[in-house]
Structure formats: C-alpha cells, structure tokens
Amino acid sequence: MIIKIRLREILAERGISQRQFALSMNMRLATVNHLCSDNVDRVYIRTLEQICEALQIDISELIVSQQEN
C-alpha cells in the first residue's frame, strides 16, 4: 500500500500556488514543495493538522492510500 498526500492536487483545484500557500501558512516553501512531491517519507502530524485547518478539509481528503502495482 502507498500512502499519498494530495496537497498538490488540492492546491491546484483551488488555484493556489505552493508559494502562496507557504506564505499564508508561515511555512517554508521547501516544506510545501516537499509535501507536494511524490517522495514524502515522513511528516509531522501537527503539520497535517495545520494544513487541514487552513484548507478547511478533513484529513481523509488530504491523505489517501493506493494499492501498489
């Protein structure tokens, strides 16, 4: 099973750039870029909570699981 963070897709759906989001969250752009990549191997729970609060979404919308091919 692969666990994926959908931040890139959610930001694109809302027309928000990664830079805009980072500035609004007072978060490093490198952190947002990393979370939008396919290479995320760890993330703080508090960071996920902050993202969900800022985007007004449930964690189930941000994190999804996929079957490996």
MARDOTOR-285454 format. One record per residue: x, y negated, z negated of N, C-alpha, C, O, CB in turn; residue in one letter. Coordinates in steps of 0.001 Angstrom, whole numbers, plus 500000, padded with zeros to 6 digits. Last residue first. Glycine has a CB too. Example, Ala and Ser with C-alpha at 12.3 -4.5 7.8 and 13.67 -1.06 7.14 Angstrom:
<rs>
512850502250492920513670501060492860512900499970492130513409498862491961514084500598494275s/513190505690492200512300504500492200513200503300492200514236503319491535511308504473490954a/
</rs>
This chain:
<rs>
501295501266507686501119502047508927502058503215508955502057503985509916501345501177510165n/499746500713504516500946500746505359500662501619506582499894502578506517502187501287504561e/496858498793503884497477500114503998498702500016504894498690499317505907496470501159504557q/496783495934501784496690496535503118497351497895503084498301498114502332497349495629504201q/495154493686499580496004494861499792495727495428501172494598495407501661495763495939498697s/495421490189498841494732491330499438495708492494499548496924492307499601494145490966500833v/494939487151497197495749488377497268494900489509497823493795489762497341496318488758495867i/492984485179497511494393484860497720495255486100497932496180486097498744494918484078496545l/490585486243496874490704485603498185492160485330498529492524485257499703489904484299498221e/490963487098494314490703488129495331490738487556496745490904488302497710489348488790495079s/491098484771492845492345485490493116492156486541494211493092486838494953492863486156491835i/488969482305494299489183483430493395490467484146493791490865484117494956487972484407493419d/489556478772494672489268480104495183489492481130494084490127480846493069490142480423496413i/490451476057494659489117476450494198488683477770494822487609477881495413488096475358494525q/492984475292495058492204475584496267490763475961495946489951476162496850492861476706497053l/493812474962492401493943473852493349493067474056494577492474473104495083495397473688493775a/493342477539491338492654476364490798492666475216491801491642474571492023493304475920489479e/495114479065492888493672479336492924492874478149492412491846477793492988493340480578492098c/497544477904492092497133477871493489495625478080493601494944477355494327497887478938494301i/497564478544489365497570477145489784497106476996491228496362476071491553498966476548489620q/497669481357489498496540480691488856496431479238489307495336478756489598496677480760487335e/500161481699490701498955482152491404497712481488490822496807481100491561498823483687491322l/501738480682488626501765480041489945500527480426490741499912479575491384503042480434490720t/501227482558486626500795481169486430500792480409487757499918479571487980501712480456485412r/502522484793487642501062484794487545500545483361487400499529483005487997500594485663486349i/505209484346489917504669484177488573503141484148488623502547483557489525505217482885487924y/506239486892492144505652485569491946505115485518490523504628486517489992504518485270493000v/508108488794494492507684488503493126507166487078493064507586486196493813508846488711492120r/508402489064497173508571490283496382508245490060494909508119491023494152509992490801496521d/507490488004500285507321487731498861507455489036498091506715489991498329505948487056498574v/507710487895503061508785488512502287508678488243500793509695488253500099510111488024502786n/506149486495504727505785487907504556506791488637503678506736489861503559505685488600505916d/505442483199503339506178484149504179505677485573503933504874485810503031507699484058503901s/504289481579501519503615481696502815504304482693503741503789482994504818503551480338503490c/506085481568499477504801482208499237503993482387500523503118483249500597504003481400498239l/508117480052500719508354481453500356507037482195500158506888483326500620509205481542499078h/506853477562500924507297478266502128507495479747501851507093480596502646508595477653502661n/506584477017498182505384477196499013505743477936500292505020478841500707504731475829499348v/509314476801497535508456477775496847507218478062497676506842479220497856508051477263495447t/510156474690499122510756476014499324509918477112498667509827478224499188512186476042498763a/508799472568497982508396473025499311508948474418499581508275475240500203508876472042500394l/507935472782494550508984472708495564508456473248496896507754474259496931510242473500495113r/505024471009493502505771472266493615506831472093494693506637471336495643504821473472493947m/502799469418493147504052469082492469504944470321492373505524470629491332503773468503491055n/500644469861494700500817470782493571502022470411492710502245471017491662500970472213494079m/500940468025496707499742467927495866499861468803494617499243468512493593498497468330496669s/503334468970497863503283467645497234502091467535496289502224467005495186503210466542498305l/502461471448498856503550471383497878503524470045497137503675470007495916504917471583498574a/500548470603500725500156471415499581501208471349498485500872471208497309499927472864500007f/502114469226502570501038468533501860500652469291500593500455468699499531499809468364502775q/503757471388503419504346470199502786503295469446501979503545469068500835504969469265503850r/501927473056504642502652473547503479503264472384502709503286472397501478503741474544503902q/498886471301505491500248471752505771500896472251504479500466471911503377501093470607506402s/495586472221505962496548471661505009497933472191505350498124473400505481496162472016503535i/493328473287507175494058472210507830495031471494506907495271470296507057493094471220508394g/492110475495506225491696474216505645492421473019506255492155471874505891491928474234504156r/493384477535507548491927477415507672491436476045507215490468475508507753491233478511506861e/495999477136506573495702476896507993494204476707508206493792475823508958496217478064508860a/495673477946503897496064476569504197495741476219505649495260475120505926497564476362503921l/495030480642504353494066479756503688494396478295503973493503477498504258494053480009502166i/497385481630505544496113481668506263495096480698505674494384480013506409495547483076506249e/499286481223503474499477480620504807498152480546505567497834479517506163500512481432505627r/498207482820501371498298481364501255498441480696502615497774479695502879499472480980500369l/497731485517500880497131484890502064497250483361502075496457482688502734495675485276502153r/499944487983500046499426486691499615498981485938500857499767485744501784500498485877498806i/499526491495499861499831490307500667499191489071500048498049489107499589499342490491502121k/500796494632499289500050493536498694500497492256499390501690491972499494500275493457497138i/500478497764500748501170496475500813500255495428500197499076495345500543501556496096502293i/500841501175500000500000500000500000500888498759500000501921498720499331499042500003498784m/
</rs>
